[in-house]
Amino acid sequence: MTADAVGGVWVYAVELARALCEDGYKVMLVANGPRPRSDQVRPLRGVRGLELRVTDLRLEWMDPEGADIERAGDVLLNTADEFRPDIVHLNSFREAILDWPAPAVVVAHSCVQTWWRACRGGDLSEARWRLYCDRVAAGLSAADVWVAPTAAFRDAIVATYHLSNQGRVIRNGLSVCVPTLMKRPVILGAGRLWDEAKNLAAVVAIASDLPWPIHLAGETRGPDGGRVGTSGGSVKFLGTLPRPALLDEMGSASIFVAPALYEPFGLTVLEAGACGCALVLSDLPSLRELWDDAALFVDPHDRNAIRTALQSLCWDKDLRGGLQAKARSRASDFSQSAMAGAYGRLYGEMSASRMRASARRGNSVMELSA
């Protein structure tokens, strides 16, 4: 299983790998891109059947020209030759075109083209990004199966890359140990603060109009080295927190706000819901699909709407308490065990399909020989 430690894909991969190992699988988790922090690796220690291999292979969205493709192919195929997998689980696109020794599934967590359309409108026009998009499409077509975490994002991928293979939907899931903390009058937001898709600047802009303080957790420095500002009177910037510390913040915060412009699933929203936060979310198809009737939805481009929703939750204890209970209940639908079970069934189907195809080829060769 490949993964990267830049965002929510790492949380997803760690949760899935741990659950699969508990079910008796052996998992080789290959970390590409920026090296995972020690707190990100800690949950993998002592997991029976799990091996972590850290590489410096460039992530495809950080390497749109494909300068690292050949080296990535050598490293990953050599690793597969050593590990001899029954299934190859790719949390990226372009590596699916490699000649894998086992069936390969690609999971579409996000892509630059759909991000661009949501955040800036239109299509990517630079030649290097056209190369990237061509390789994404090629990877999705080459995979034995591809998966998306929501039907909305699956449909967006199909439309963007003109795919005939419709893909599967398997919801992400988490095993959140919910902190038993007293709720405080705090509004929490979390995510990559440098990523305009998270749109947390909209929350900072209205902070002075809110009766409660805002806490924002997340990385402020982007992959290109640029930083976002971290000053604001009623906003407390928490920086990058280890996951247990972030869950503590969620456990004590009364409200969680995610005014994203682009969100294929939203693992931090799921974590906040599991921790009993009242949710204020962008009215995006993917978030509606997951949280309808369990959150307040706002137009992410309308700061007045965001302000009004947050003010109403701060002032109305009954509304806030009702949404906290609904979010916690809905979050229980997206469990780690349900996710692992769905992938386990998919792996079984893929292996059986490969075996049937091999048997058909063997029979054809025997008939030709006869």
N, C-alpha and C positions, 0 to 999 in steps of 0.2 A: 504494500500500500504506500503510495506516495502522498506527501503532504508538504505544506509550508507553514512557517511559524509567524507569518505576518498578521493574520487576522483570525476570523472565526473558523477557518478551515482546520486550524490546529486543534481547537477545542473539539470540533466534530471528529477528527481523526483519532484523537486520544480516547474520547468516549467510545467510539466504535471499536477500536483495537482492543481496549480493555474488556469490553463486553464479549467480543468474539473469543478472546483468550479464556474468559470464564466459561464459555460454551465448548471449550476443547479445541479451538483452532490454534494453529501456530501462525504468528503474524510477524513479518519483517516490515517495520515502518521506516521508510526512507524519507528523511527530511531534506528538502531542497531549499535553495534560497538563503536568506539571512539565517545565521545560526540561532536555534532556539535558546532562550534564556534558561538558566538553571531552574527557575520556578516552573517553567513550562515542561521541563523534562521530569521533574520530581514525581508526578502522578504515574509515570511509567515504570518507576523503579520497583523491582520485586514482583512484577507481573509475570507469572509463569507462562511460557510459550511466546513471549514478546521479545523481539530484538529490535533495537533502534540503530539505524545507520545514518549518520549526518554527512551530507555532501555540501559542496559549495556550488552546485549546479544552479545556473541562473533561472529564475522563474520566467515563464513565457511572456508575461506582461511587462517584465523588466528587460526583456530581450526580444523585442518585436521583429528585429531583423533576422533572428535565428542564428546568431553567431555561435551559440553554445549547443546547437542541436546535435552535431556530430559527436561531441564529447559526451553529452547527456545519453545518447544512444549507447555508446560504449560502456559507460558506467552502469546504466540501468540494466542492460542486457547481461553484462557480466555478473551483476548482483543476482539476476534471475537465474542464470546458469548455476550459480552457487547455491541458491536457496531452493530452487526447483519448485515453484509455486503451482498450486492447482488453479488459482485464480489470480489475476492481476487487477488490482483496484487502483485506478488513477484518479486523483483529485485535480487533474489538469487535463488539457486537451491534446496538445500536439504529440505527446509521447505515445498516443494510441496508434500512430502509424508505424511504430516499430514492429519488428517481426517477433512478437512475444511467443514463448513456448506454451502458453496457456490462454484460455479465454480472458478477454480484457473488458472491464466495465469502466466507463468514464462517468464521473459525477460532475455535473455542471453547477458550480457554486456561484459563479459570476463570470462576466467577461467584459472586456474593455468596450466592445461595440454597444452592448446593451446599456452599460454604464454611461457611455457618451450620449446616447440618445436620451436617456433619462435626465442627465445633468446639464447637457449643453445643446441638445437638439441636433437633428441631422445625422449624417454618417461620417465616420472617419475618412479623411481624404488623403492624408500623407501616405506615400508609397510604403513606408515601413509598417504602417498599421493595416494596410491592405494585405501585406504578406502575413501579418499576424492573423487577420480574419480568415484568410485562405487556409491557414494551418489549423485554426479552430474547427472550421467546417470539415477539413480532411480528417481530423481526429475523431470527430463525432461520427462521421460516416464509416471510419475504419473499425470503431469499437464494436464488439459483439453486442453490447447493450450500453445505452447511456441513460443516466438518471438525473432528475432534478428534484429539489426539495419541496417545490410547490407546483401545482398545475399552472399557475400564472406564469412562473418563470419558464417552465417547460414550453408553454405556448410561445413565449417571447423568443426563446432560442430557436424553435422550429421556424417562426416567421422571419427571424433575422438571418438565419443561415439556409433557408429554403430546403429544409430536410424532409425527406420522405419517411424516415424512421421517426416515429412520434415520441419515442422515449418513455421511460417509466417515471412515476412519482413515488418517492420514498421520503417521508418526513424525517427531518433531523430530530434527534432526541437527546435528552440529557438525564443524568442522575444527579440532581441537585440536592445537596444536604442543606436544607433550609435553615438559616440561623434563627434562633428563637430570641429575637431582639425587640426591644421596645421601639415602635415606630416614632420617628421624629418629624417635625415640620420641615422637611427637606425635599426638594425636587432634584432628582438625579438624572443625568444623561451620561452615556458611555459610548465609546467608539473611537475610531481613528480621527482625532480632531483635525488632522491635516486633510482628510478626505472630504471634499465638498459634497459628496453624496450623503454624508451623515447630516449635513445642514445644521450642525449645532451652533453655528454663528447666529442663526435666527433666534435661538434661545438666549444667547448672550445679549443680543440687541434689545430684548424686552425684559431683561432681568430686573431693572430698576422699577418696573411697573408691577412686580409680583410681590405678594405679602410674605413669601417664604424665600430663603436663600436657595441658590442653585449650586449643586456640586457637579463637576464634569470630570470624568475619568477617561484617560486615553492618551495615546502617544501624540505628541505635538510636533515631532520631527518626521517629515515624509521621507520616502526612499531616496529622493533626489537631494536630501540635505536641507530643504527649506523647512522653516518653522512657522507655526501660527502664534499669534499673540496670546498671552496667558494673563492678561490683566483685566479686571472688571470689578467694580465695587462690590456688588452682592453675589458675585460668582467666585466659587472656590475651585481652583484647578488642582486636581488630585494627582495628575500625572499617570504614568502606566502602573497599574496595580497588579500584583499577583492575583490569580483567580480567587483564592480564598478571601483575600482582602476586598476584592470587588463584590463578592457575594455578601460579605458583612455590610458593605455600604448599601447594597440592595435590600438586605434584611432590615436595615434601620430606616431607609428612605420611605416616605409615604407615597411618593409619586415618581414614576419613571417616564421621561419624555424622549421620544424618538421621531423627530420631524424629518425623516430621511427623504431624499429625492429618489433614491434607488435602494431597494432592499429585496433581494431574491428570497430570503427567509427571515433572518434576524435572530441569531442565537442570543444576543444580549437581551433582546426583548423577552425571549423565552426564559432566560435566567431571572430577569426582573419579575416576570409574572409568577414564576415558581416561588419567588421570595415574597410574594404578597404585595407588590406595588400596584397602585392604580395606574393604568397605562394611558398615555396620550400619544397616539400614533398617527403617522401620515396615512392619508386615505389612498393607499396604493393597493392594487389588486391582490398582491401576495399577502399583505398584512390583513386585508379584509378576509381573505380566504382562511387565515389561521385564527384571527381574533375577533371576528364579527360578533357583536353583542357582548363582548368582554372587555371593551376599551372605548375611549372617546377618540373619534377620528377627526383629523383636521387637514385642510389643504396646506401642504408644506410651504407653499409660496405666499400664504396669507398670515403674516405675523400677528395681525389682529385676532384671527381665529385661534392661533396658538395661545396668545395671551388670555383670551376669554376662557378657553378650555382649562388652562392651568389655574386661573383665578377661581373658576367655579369649583374645582376640586379642592383648592385650599380652603375655601369658605364653607363648603357643604360637606359636613362630616358624614352624613348618611350616603350621599352619592359616592364619596370617596371609599367608604367602607364596603359598599356594595360592589364597586368595581375591583377592589382589592380581592374580595372573595371570588368573584367571577374569574379574575386573571389566574389566581392560584388553581382553581378548578380546571380551567382550560389548559393550563400548563401540564397538568397531569396526563393529558391525552398524548403528549409528545415525550414519551419516556425512552430512556436508553435501551431498555429491553425490547420495546416495540421496534425501534430502529434496527437493532441487531438481528432480531427475528426476521424482519423483512429482507435484510441483506442476506441472511443465511439462506432463506428460501430462493432468492435470486441466484446466489452462487450455485445452489443445487441444480436449478434449471439450466444454468449456463454449462455446468459440467456435463449434465446429461445430454444436452444438445450437441456438445463437442464430441461426446462418445458416440452418439448416433451418427453424426457426420463421418466420423472415422470408420465406423462399421460399414456405412454405405460405400465409402471409397474402397475399403478392403474387399467387399463383395464384388464391386465393379472390376477391380484388378483380377480377382479370381476368375470372373466370367470371361474377361478378355484373354487370360492365360489359357483357359479351357478351349 
